[in-house]
Amino acid sequence: MKRMFILLVGISILMSGQGLNAAKDKKAVKKGGEVKKETSYILNFSAVACPFSIKVNDMPVLELNLKGQISSIIPINNTILRSGDQELSVTINPLKGEKIPSNDASLKVYVTTSDEYRTSEEKHSAEVDFGIDQKTGTNIKDKTLPYTKKLKFKAEVPYSINILDDAVNLSGNPNVKELLMKTYKELLAMIENKEYDKIRLFFEPSESIIAKMLYLGEKEKKERIDGVIEDFSKNNFKAIPLSDDVVVKFYGFGKLARLENKDGSNALAFKNEKATFMTLDFLFYLPKSDTSKMKVF
């Protein structure tokens, strides 16, 4: 699955690029004779003095190295493949040089629908509250870090993304890094050579999946791709060379992967002369029907 986002200098925050589009209202769609709602799910979080990362269904949503405080929301439909049980995973990490949370550390994360968020209804599908855990009474501040908590929540969506059902489990594949490097270099060559038609074709399969999950039309899908191509053609973003020591990081319960630097940052990164950074937060899978080339999800 692909996310596109820009990192501003001085802020270390990895956030779902689905923030390009605000959560939409529910509307009814007919599917197989049954009327279902286009429900948008939202991750709500507030944090003070603690680095943390959040995944939904083992797909990265947010990673933040935080010494101050922040509160925000992120649409997460891009991590929900079909209706049913979903997994929320929240990890709190230590500040540099520490092993336990600081006395000021706190982190609260919960999931709502867009309707519940707007009406302030207390119908949280899943909630993690670090400090004193409200569900167990455990004092998380006594835990050795990193500490991870996982919860389940239910989602109902009118789509089903089945492409990973026929994907190879990558975690045991010794060729994953080589295949990823090949795909990355092909994409970077397209960007370097300004082959925008090829880039558009590269983005298209991923954007079609995202459009279904975010209830986007063809116009909105095209605008998303156009926006990133414009960053390369007009805003002069250039690729940051891949490091020799990049590592493979697995997601999606072993069905997805990408290259990351040793510090955990996304290796598919770009920079312009204004010192603004951009990453293409693609995840890749390997179809069982053709194990010679990684595909963008």
Contacts in CASP RR format, 6 or more apart in sequence:
PFRMAT RR
TARGET T0000
AUTHOR 0000-0000-0000
METHOD contacts of the structure
MODEL  1
MKRMFILLVGISILMSGQGLNAAKDKKAVKKGGEVKKETSYILNFSAVAC
PFSIKVNDMPVLELNLKGQISSIIPINNTILRSGDQELSVTINPLKGEKI
PSNDASLKVYVTTSDEYRTSEEKHSAEVDFGIDQKTGTNIKDKTLPYTKK
LKFKAEVPYSINILDDAVNLSGNPNVKELLMKTYKELLAMIENKEYDKIR
LFFEPSESIIAKMLYLGEKEKKERIDGVIEDFSKNNFKAIPLSDDVVVKF
YGFGKLARLENKDGSNALAFKNEKATFMTLDFLFYLPKSDTSKMKVF
1 59 0 8 1.000
1 78 0 8 1.000
1 79 0 8 1.000
1 206 0 8 1.000
1 209 0 8 1.000
1 210 0 8 1.000
1 256 0 8 1.000
1 282 0 8 1.000
1 283 0 8 1.000
1 297 0 8 1.000
2 203 0 8 1.000
2 206 0 8 1.000
2 207 0 8 1.000
2 210 0 8 1.000
2 280 0 8 1.000
2 281 0 8 1.000
2 282 0 8 1.000
2 283 0 8 1.000
2 296 0 8 1.000
2 297 0 8 1.000
3 16 0 8 1.000
3 17 0 8 1.000
3 18 0 8 1.000
3 78 0 8 1.000
3 281 0 8 1.000
3 282 0 8 1.000
4 17 0 8 1.000
4 20 0 8 1.000
4 224 0 8 1.000
4 228 0 8 1.000
4 278 0 8 1.000
4 280 0 8 1.000
4 281 0 8 1.000
5 14 0 8 1.000
5 15 0 8 1.000
5 16 0 8 1.000
5 17 0 8 1.000
5 19 0 8 1.000
5 20 0 8 1.000
5 278 0 8 1.000
5 279 0 8 1.000
5 281 0 8 1.000
6 276 0 8 1.000
6 277 0 8 1.000
6 278 0 8 1.000
7 13 0 8 1.000
7 14 0 8 1.000
7 276 0 8 1.000
7 277 0 8 1.000
7 278 0 8 1.000
7 279 0 8 1.000
8 276 0 8 1.000
8 277 0 8 1.000
9 275 0 8 1.000
9 276 0 8 1.000
9 277 0 8 1.000
12 63 0 8 1.000
12 64 0 8 1.000
12 65 0 8 1.000
13 62 0 8 1.000
13 63 0 8 1.000
13 64 0 8 1.000
13 65 0 8 1.000
14 60 0 8 1.000
14 62 0 8 1.000
14 63 0 8 1.000
14 64 0 8 1.000
14 265 0 8 1.000
14 266 0 8 1.000
14 279 0 8 1.000
14 281 0 8 1.000
15 61 0 8 1.000
15 62 0 8 1.000
15 74 0 8 1.000
16 61 0 8 1.000
16 62 0 8 1.000
16 74 0 8 1.000
16 75 0 8 1.000
16 76 0 8 1.000
16 78 0 8 1.000
16 79 0 8 1.000
16 281 0 8 1.000
17 78 0 8 1.000
17 281 0 8 1.000
18 74 0 8 1.000
18 75 0 8 1.000
18 76 0 8 1.000
18 77 0 8 1.000
18 78 0 8 1.000
18 210 0 8 1.000
18 214 0 8 1.000
19 74 0 8 1.000
19 75 0 8 1.000
20 224 0 8 1.000
21 75 0 8 1.000
21 214 0 8 1.000
21 216 0 8 1.000
21 220 0 8 1.000
21 224 0 8 1.000
22 75 0 8 1.000
23 40 0 8 1.000
23 42 0 8 1.000
23 75 0 8 1.000
23 114 0 8 1.000
23 117 0 8 1.000
24 38 0 8 1.000
24 40 0 8 1.000
24 114 0 8 1.000
24 214 0 8 1.000
24 215 0 8 1.000
25 38 0 8 1.000
25 40 0 8 1.000
25 114 0 8 1.000
25 115 0 8 1.000
26 37 0 8 1.000
26 38 0 8 1.000
26 39 0 8 1.000
26 40 0 8 1.000
26 113 0 8 1.000
26 114 0 8 1.000
26 115 0 8 1.000
27 37 0 8 1.000
27 38 0 8 1.000
27 215 0 8 1.000
28 35 0 8 1.000
28 36 0 8 1.000
28 37 0 8 1.000
28 38 0 8 1.000
29 35 0 8 1.000
29 36 0 8 1.000
29 37 0 8 1.000
29 38 0 8 1.000
29 158 0 8 1.000
30 36 0 8 1.000
31 158 0 8 1.000
36 156 0 8 1.000
36 157 0 8 1.000
36 158 0 8 1.000
37 156 0 8 1.000
37 158 0 8 1.000
38 157 0 8 1.000
38 158 0 8 1.000
38 215 0 8 1.000
39 113 0 8 1.000
39 114 0 8 1.000
39 115 0 8 1.000
39 155 0 8 1.000
39 156 0 8 1.000
39 157 0 8 1.000
40 75 0 8 1.000
40 77 0 8 1.000
40 113 0 8 1.000
40 114 0 8 1.000
40 214 0 8 1.000
40 215 0 8 1.000
41 75 0 8 1.000
41 76 0 8 1.000
41 77 0 8 1.000
41 80 0 8 1.000
41 111 0 8 1.000
41 112 0 8 1.000
41 113 0 8 1.000
41 114 0 8 1.000
41 125 0 8 1.000
41 155 0 8 1.000
42 73 0 8 1.000
42 74 0 8 1.000
42 75 0 8 1.000
42 76 0 8 1.000
42 111 0 8 1.000
42 112 0 8 1.000
42 113 0 8 1.000
42 114 0 8 1.000
42 117 0 8 1.000
43 54 0 8 1.000
43 56 0 8 1.000
43 61 0 8 1.000
43 62 0 8 1.000
43 73 0 8 1.000
43 74 0 8 1.000
43 75 0 8 1.000
43 76 0 8 1.000
43 88 0 8 1.000
43 109 0 8 1.000
43 110 0 8 1.000
43 111 0 8 1.000
44 73 0 8 1.000
44 109 0 8 1.000
44 110 0 8 1.000
44 111 0 8 1.000
44 112 0 8 1.000
44 117 0 8 1.000
45 54 0 8 1.000
45 62 0 8 1.000
45 70 0 8 1.000
45 71 0 8 1.000
45 72 0 8 1.000
45 73 0 8 1.000
45 74 0 8 1.000
45 107 0 8 1.000
45 108 0 8 1.000
45 109 0 8 1.000
45 110 0 8 1.000
46 69 0 8 1.000
46 70 0 8 1.000
46 71 0 8 1.000
46 72 0 8 1.000
46 106 0 8 1.000
46 107 0 8 1.000
46 108 0 8 1.000
47 64 0 8 1.000
47 66 0 8 1.000
47 69 0 8 1.000
47 70 0 8 1.000
47 71 0 8 1.000
47 106 0 8 1.000
47 107 0 8 1.000
47 108 0 8 1.000
48 66 0 8 1.000
48 68 0 8 1.000
48 69 0 8 1.000
48 104 0 8 1.000
48 105 0 8 1.000
48 106 0 8 1.000
48 107 0 8 1.000
49 66 0 8 1.000
49 67 0 8 1.000
49 68 0 8 1.000
49 69 0 8 1.000
49 95 0 8 1.000
49 101 0 8 1.000
49 102 0 8 1.000
49 104 0 8 1.000
49 105 0 8 1.000
49 106 0 8 1.000
50 66 0 8 1.000
50 92 0 8 1.000
50 93 0 8 1.000
50 95 0 8 1.000
50 101 0 8 1.000
50 102 0 8 1.000
50 105 0 8 1.000
50 106 0 8 1.000
50 107 0 8 1.000
50 130 0 8 1.000
51 64 0 8 1.000
51 65 0 8 1.000
51 66 0 8 1.000
51 92 0 8 1.000
51 93 0 8 1.000
51 94 0 8 1.000
51 95 0 8 1.000
52 62 0 8 1.000
52 63 0 8 1.000
52 64 0 8 1.000
52 66 0 8 1.000
52 90 0 8 1.000
52 91 0 8 1.000
52 92 0 8 1.000
52 93 0 8 1.000
52 107 0 8 1.000
53 60 0 8 1.000
53 62 0 8 1.000
53 63 0 8 1.000
53 64 0 8 1.000
53 90 0 8 1.000
53 91 0 8 1.000
53 93 0 8 1.000
54 60 0 8 1.000
54 61 0 8 1.000
54 62 0 8 1.000
54 63 0 8 1.000
54 88 0 8 1.000
54 89 0 8 1.000
54 90 0 8 1.000
54 91 0 8 1.000
54 109 0 8 1.000
55 61 0 8 1.000
55 79 0 8 1.000
55 88 0 8 1.000
55 89 0 8 1.000
55 251 0 8 1.000
56 76 0 8 1.000
56 79 0 8 1.000
56 80 0 8 1.000
56 86 0 8 1.000
56 87 0 8 1.000
56 88 0 8 1.000
56 89 0 8 1.000
57 79 0 8 1.000
57 80 0 8 1.000
57 81 0 8 1.000
57 86 0 8 1.000
57 87 0 8 1.000
57 252 0 8 1.000
57 253 0 8 1.000
58 87 0 8 1.000
58 89 0 8 1.000
58 251 0 8 1.000
58 252 0 8 1.000
58 253 0 8 1.000
58 254 0 8 1.000
59 78 0 8 1.000
59 79 0 8 1.000
59 251 0 8 1.000
59 252 0 8 1.000
59 256 0 8 1.000
59 283 0 8 1.000
60 251 0 8 1.000
60 281 0 8 1.000
61 74 0 8 1.000
61 76 0 8 1.000
61 79 0 8 1.000
62 74 0 8 1.000
64 70 0 8 1.000
67 95 0 8 1.000
73 117 0 8 1.000
75 114 0 8 1.000
75 214 0 8 1.000
76 111 0 8 1.000
77 157 0 8 1.000
77 213 0 8 1.000
77 214 0 8 1.000
78 210 0 8 1.000
78 213 0 8 1.000
78 214 0 8 1.000
79 86 0 8 1.000
80 86 0 8 1.000
80 155 0 8 1.000
80 157 0 8 1.000
80 213 0 8 1.000
81 160 0 8 1.000
81 161 0 8 1.000
81 162 0 8 1.000
81 164 0 8 1.000
82 157 0 8 1.000
82 159 0 8 1.000
82 160 0 8 1.000
82 161 0 8 1.000
82 162 0 8 1.000
83 155 0 8 1.000
83 156 0 8 1.000
83 157 0 8 1.000
83 160 0 8 1.000
84 154 0 8 1.000
84 155 0 8 1.000
84 156 0 8 1.000
85 152 0 8 1.000
85 153 0 8 1.000
85 154 0 8 1.000
86 152 0 8 1.000
86 153 0 8 1.000
86 154 0 8 1.000
86 155 0 8 1.000
87 150 0 8 1.000
87 151 0 8 1.000
87 152 0 8 1.000
88 109 0 8 1.000
88 111 0 8 1.000
88 126 0 8 1.000
88 128 0 8 1.000
88 150 0 8 1.000
88 151 0 8 1.000
88 152 0 8 1.000
88 153 0 8 1.000
89 148 0 8 1.000
89 149 0 8 1.000
89 150 0 8 1.000
90 107 0 8 1.000
90 109 0 8 1.000
90 128 0 8 1.000
90 130 0 8 1.000
90 148 0 8 1.000
90 149 0 8 1.000
90 150 0 8 1.000
91 146 0 8 1.000
91 147 0 8 1.000
91 148 0 8 1.000
92 101 0 8 1.000
92 105 0 8 1.000
92 107 0 8 1.000
92 130 0 8 1.000
92 140 0 8 1.000
92 145 0 8 1.000
92 146 0 8 1.000
92 147 0 8 1.000
93 145 0 8 1.000
93 146 0 8 1.000
94 100 0 8 1.000
94 101 0 8 1.000
94 145 0 8 1.000
94 146 0 8 1.000
95 102 0 8 1.000
98 145 0 8 1.000
99 144 0 8 1.000
99 145 0 8 1.000
100 141 0 8 1.000
100 142 0 8 1.000
100 143 0 8 1.000
100 144 0 8 1.000
100 145 0 8 1.000
101 130 0 8 1.000
101 131 0 8 1.000
101 140 0 8 1.000
101 141 0 8 1.000
101 143 0 8 1.000
101 145 0 8 1.000
103 141 0 8 1.000
105 130 0 8 1.000
105 131 0 8 1.000
105 141 0 8 1.000
106 130 0 8 1.000
106 131 0 8 1.000
107 128 0 8 1.000
107 129 0 8 1.000
107 130 0 8 1.000
107 131 0 8 1.000
108 127 0 8 1.000
108 128 0 8 1.000
108 129 0 8 1.000
108 130 0 8 1.000
109 127 0 8 1.000
109 128 0 8 1.000
109 129 0 8 1.000
110 124 0 8 1.000
110 125 0 8 1.000
110 126 0 8 1.000
110 127 0 8 1.000
110 128 0 8 1.000
111 124 0 8 1.000
111 125 0 8 1.000
111 126 0 8 1.000
111 127 0 8 1.000
111 153 0 8 1.000
112 121 0 8 1.000
112 123 0 8 1.000
112 124 0 8 1.000
112 125 0 8 1.000
113 123 0 8 1.000
113 125 0 8 1.000
115 121 0 8 1.000
116 123 0 8 1.000
125 153 0 8 1.000
125 154 0 8 1.000
125 155 0 8 1.000
126 151 0 8 1.000
126 152 0 8 1.000
126 153 0 8 1.000
127 134 0 8 1.000
127 135 0 8 1.000
127 151 0 8 1.000
128 149 0 8 1.000
128 151 0 8 1.000
129 135 0 8 1.000
130 140 0 8 1.000
130 141 0 8 1.000
130 147 0 8 1.000
130 149 0 8 1.000
131 139 0 8 1.000
131 140 0 8 1.000
131 141 0 8 1.000
132 138 0 8 1.000
132 139 0 8 1.000
132 140 0 8 1.000
133 139 0 8 1.000
133 140 0 8 1.000
133 149 0 8 1.000
140 147 0 8 1.000
157 213 0 8 1.000
159 212 0 8 1.000
159 213 0 8 1.000
161 209 0 8 1.000
161 212 0 8 1.000
161 213 0 8 1.000
163 209 0 8 1.000
163 285 0 8 1.000
163 287 0 8 1.000
163 297 0 8 1.000
164 252 0 8 1.000
164 255 0 8 1.000
164 256 0 8 1.000
164 285 0 8 1.000
164 297 0 8 1.000
166 287 0 8 1.000
166 288 0 8 1.000
166 289 0 8 1.000
167 255 0 8 1.000
167 256 0 8 1.000
167 285 0 8 1.000
167 286 0 8 1.000
167 287 0 8 1.000
167 288 0 8 1.000
168 255 0 8 1.000
168 285 0 8 1.000
168 286 0 8 1.000
168 287 0 8 1.000
168 288 0 8 1.000
168 291 0 8 1.000
169 254 0 8 1.000
169 255 0 8 1.000
170 176 0 8 1.000
170 248 0 8 1.000
170 250 0 8 1.000
170 254 0 8 1.000
170 255 0 8 1.000
170 256 0 8 1.000
170 257 0 8 1.000
170 285 0 8 1.000
170 286 0 8 1.000
171 250 0 8 1.000
171 254 0 8 1.000
173 286 0 8 1.000
176 248 0 8 1.000
176 257 0 8 1.000
176 286 0 8 1.000
177 246 0 8 1.000
177 247 0 8 1.000
177 248 0 8 1.000
177 259 0 8 1.000
179 286 0 8 1.000
179 292 0 8 1.000
179 293 0 8 1.000
179 294 0 8 1.000
180 248 0 8 1.000
180 257 0 8 1.000
180 258 0 8 1.000
180 259 0 8 1.000
180 284 0 8 1.000
180 294 0 8 1.000
181 242 0 8 1.000
181 259 0 8 1.000
182 293 0 8 1.000
182 294 0 8 1.000
183 284 0 8 1.000
183 293 0 8 1.000
183 294 0 8 1.000
183 296 0 8 1.000
184 242 0 8 1.000
184 259 0 8 1.000
184 267 0 8 1.000
184 268 0 8 1.000
185 242 0 8 1.000
187 199 0 8 1.000
187 202 0 8 1.000
187 268 0 8 1.000
187 280 0 8 1.000
188 239 0 8 1.000
188 242 0 8 1.000
189 195 0 8 1.000
190 198 0 8 1.000
190 199 0 8 1.000
190 202 0 8 1.000
191 199 0 8 1.000
191 232 0 8 1.000
191 239 0 8 1.000
192 239 0 8 1.000
194 232 0 8 1.000
194 233 0 8 1.000
196 229 0 8 1.000
196 232 0 8 1.000
196 233 0 8 1.000
199 229 0 8 1.000
199 232 0 8 1.000
200 225 0 8 1.000
200 229 0 8 1.000
202 296 0 8 1.000
203 225 0 8 1.000
203 228 0 8 1.000
203 296 0 8 1.000
204 225 0 8 1.000
205 295 0 8 1.000
205 296 0 8 1.000
206 282 0 8 1.000
206 296 0 8 1.000
206 297 0 8 1.000
207 221 0 8 1.000
207 224 0 8 1.000
207 225 0 8 1.000
208 221 0 8 1.000
209 297 0 8 1.000
210 216 0 8 1.000
210 221 0 8 1.000
210 224 0 8 1.000
211 217 0 8 1.000
211 218 0 8 1.000
211 220 0 8 1.000
211 221 0 8 1.000
216 224 0 8 1.000
228 280 0 8 1.000
231 237 0 8 1.000
231 270 0 8 1.000
231 278 0 8 1.000
232 270 0 8 1.000
235 272 0 8 1.000
236 272 0 8 1.000
236 273 0 8 1.000
237 270 0 8 1.000
237 271 0 8 1.000
237 272 0 8 1.000
237 278 0 8 1.000
238 270 0 8 1.000
238 271 0 8 1.000
238 272 0 8 1.000
239 269 0 8 1.000
239 270 0 8 1.000
240 269 0 8 1.000
240 270 0 8 1.000
240 271 0 8 1.000
242 259 0 8 1.000
242 267 0 8 1.000
243 261 0 8 1.000
243 262 0 8 1.000
243 267 0 8 1.000
245 261 0 8 1.000
245 262 0 8 1.000
246 259 0 8 1.000
246 260 0 8 1.000
246 261 0 8 1.000
246 262 0 8 1.000
246 267 0 8 1.000
247 259 0 8 1.000
247 260 0 8 1.000
247 261 0 8 1.000
247 262 0 8 1.000
248 257 0 8 1.000
248 258 0 8 1.000
248 259 0 8 1.000
248 260 0 8 1.000
249 257 0 8 1.000
249 258 0 8 1.000
249 259 0 8 1.000
249 260 0 8 1.000
249 264 0 8 1.000
250 256 0 8 1.000
250 257 0 8 1.000
251 257 0 8 1.000
251 258 0 8 1.000
251 283 0 8 1.000
252 283 0 8 1.000
255 285 0 8 1.000
256 283 0 8 1.000
256 284 0 8 1.000
256 285 0 8 1.000
256 297 0 8 1.000
257 283 0 8 1.000
257 284 0 8 1.000
257 285 0 8 1.000
257 294 0 8 1.000
258 266 0 8 1.000
258 267 0 8 1.000
258 268 0 8 1.000
258 281 0 8 1.000
258 282 0 8 1.000
258 283 0 8 1.000
258 284 0 8 1.000
259 267 0 8 1.000
259 268 0 8 1.000
260 266 0 8 1.000
260 267 0 8 1.000
261 267 0 8 1.000
265 279 0 8 1.000
266 279 0 8 1.000
266 280 0 8 1.000
266 281 0 8 1.000
268 279 0 8 1.000
268 280 0 8 1.000
268 281 0 8 1.000
268 282 0 8 1.000
269 277 0 8 1.000
269 278 0 8 1.000
269 279 0 8 1.000
270 277 0 8 1.000
270 278 0 8 1.000
270 279 0 8 1.000
270 280 0 8 1.000
271 277 0 8 1.000
271 278 0 8 1.000
272 278 0 8 1.000
282 296 0 8 1.000
282 297 0 8 1.000
283 296 0 8 1.000
283 297 0 8 1.000
284 294 0 8 1.000
284 295 0 8 1.000
284 296 0 8 1.000
284 297 0 8 1.000
285 294 0 8 1.000
285 295 0 8 1.000
285 297 0 8 1.000
286 293 0 8 1.000
286 294 0 8 1.000
286 295 0 8 1.000
287 295 0 8 1.000
END
